[in-house]
Amino acid sequence: MTNWLPLLDQTHSPVYRKIADALAADIAAGRLPPGMQLPTHRDLAWRLGVTVGTVSRAYSEAERRGLIGGEVGRGTFVLPARRDWTSAVAIGEPDGFVDLSRNYAVTGSEAPLLGETVASLAARADFGLLLHYQPHAGRREDRAAGAEWLRRTTLPQADANHTLVTHGGQHAIAVILAALTRPGDAVAVEQLTYPGFKAAAQQAGLQLVGLPIDDAGLQPEALDAACRARTIRLLYVLPTLHNPTLATMPQERRQEIAAVCRQHDLTVIEDDVYGFLYDPPRQPIVALLPERGYYISSLSKACAPGLRIGYIHAPGGIDRIATAIGASIYMAQPLMAAVASRWMADGTVDRLAAEKRRLAAARQAIVQTVFGSPPSGAKLVSDPASLHCWLILPAGWRAEEFAAAARQRGVGITPAAAFAVGAAAPEAVRFCLGTPETGEQLGRAVRALAATLSENPSPYLSVV
Ligand SMILES: Cc1ncc(COP(=O)(O)O)c(C=O)c1O
């Protein structure tokens, strides 16, 4: 048995999570090879000076992430890495498990295109320049290509001087927060919001103020009241195909939100990574607030998340954001930024995005055939342009219990609590459509969800 002792970071996250994170890091770094036996709960608790319950929770979390497994009487062991890197897209696990908890666009023709594009870039005489350091905001041509794409798709005012290249939307969020906030600042968000933002805000030591939403998105009166009640300088908002509720703000609501932001001198971070999917595109809120709006877009949903290319359109100067990019990654990967620029220039991004829209609509149609008439009290929220659905559960079901019951049937989904800020989470779950390899596999998984829904919740599930 190993006498593994994790190195716990200094963040404010709970100790059990720090232990699970340290396990993940040591497994990834090869310090804990597959098959290695981990210390007992009691032994590790003693050596770390924490309770046995904390270690048990950490091990459960690591088990949930597929890192370790236990056998009663034998101990806890490091599991072999998942099949290979493609399993990160969580196509069904060997035992038939289908993970609908991750928000991927359906895989299309991007992989062979990437091969061709890299080969064509490699044939250029200046290819080696992509291995040099570049400005933190990205190469001028990549910023110009990104701005041109933004202009063409969602943000008419976009220009290269205000555009920065990032490693995707998540990185864009992190650098904007690093540049604009200090620990302890309050940031207004929808009371259900993208978990990646919650994580970045936690890292930055921010306080999130969750505000009520309705079918048209964030409620302007609630934003106004919150700004009157306390000092809030920033709003993070998802106005199009909101993750998870799918609400898309009508134009009037966008104008109302913009007016409240101006009145209270709020800076807006508008995360529009799904904006290009909506047809016809909605006017971003930042288009109404060019002097105070940071706009985030990304190619993860239009092309592929592994590209790790996103863009920030910043109001005023870009220096603070560029410095934050420099401090985090120095610069976005130039080869991938060059691939993105090429794809924008030759129309590949538009073709891939159209393909993603078609594939998303086809998957939504599969869900409709299964969930055409959900049981009374349940409500399925879907949109043909969306990569996920939001299922409001009928009375009697708790979201966590429904997710646990679905897991028993081999389907992974996300209960509302993962998205919740402040207010109690509704009894609802998100399930995503892009991860299964085939529509047939998705159909099976969605039928399993429908079957779960038609059951009565087990009275034993709540007993721990
Ligand atoms: C609302 C929202 N913002 C940002 C991201 C992160 O996107 P990226 O892959 O570009 O980092 C996601 C990913 O699902 C998202 O749902």
The ligand as an SDF file (V2000), in Angstrom:
LIG
                    3D

 16 16  0  0  0  0  0  0  0  0999 V2000
  -22.0760   29.1280  -21.0620 C   0  0  0  0  0  0  0  0  0  0  0  0
  -20.7310   28.5570  -21.3430 C   0  0  0  0  0  0  0  0  0  0  0  0
  -19.6690   29.3770  -21.3620 N   0  0  0  0  0  0  0  0  0  0  0  0
  -18.4340   28.9120  -21.6170 C   0  0  0  0  0  0  0  0  0  0  0  0
  -18.2250   27.5800  -21.8760 C   0  0  0  0  0  0  0  0  0  0  0  0
  -16.8220   27.1020  -22.0910 C   0  0  0  0  0  0  0  0  0  0  0  0
  -16.5220   27.0130  -23.4290 O   0  0  0  0  0  0  0  0  0  0  0  0
  -15.0670   26.6640  -23.9460 P   0  0  0  0  0  0  0  0  0  0  0  0
  -15.0430   25.2410  -24.3290 O   0  0  0  0  0  0  0  0  0  0  0  0
  -14.8780   27.5870  -25.1000 O   0  0  0  0  0  0  0  0  0  0  0  0
  -14.0940   26.9660  -22.8440 O   0  0  0  0  0  0  0  0  0  0  0  0
  -19.3080   26.6970  -21.8670 C   0  0  0  0  0  0  0  0  0  0  0  0
  -19.1000   25.2640  -22.1190 C   0  0  0  0  0  0  0  0  0  0  0  0
  -19.9710   24.4470  -22.1020 O   0  0  0  0  0  0  0  0  0  0  0  0
  -20.5930   27.2000  -21.5900 C   0  0  0  0  0  0  0  0  0  0  0  0
  -21.6640   26.4050  -21.5500 O   0  0  0  0  0  0  0  0  0  0  0  0
  1  2  1  0
  2  3  1  0
  2 15  2  0
  3  4  2  0
  4  5  1  0
  5  6  1  0
  5 12  2  0
  6  7  1  0
  7  8  1  0
  8  9  2  0
  8 10  1  0
  8 11  1  0
 12 13  1  0
 12 15  1  0
 13 14  2  0
 15 16  1  0
M  END
$$$$
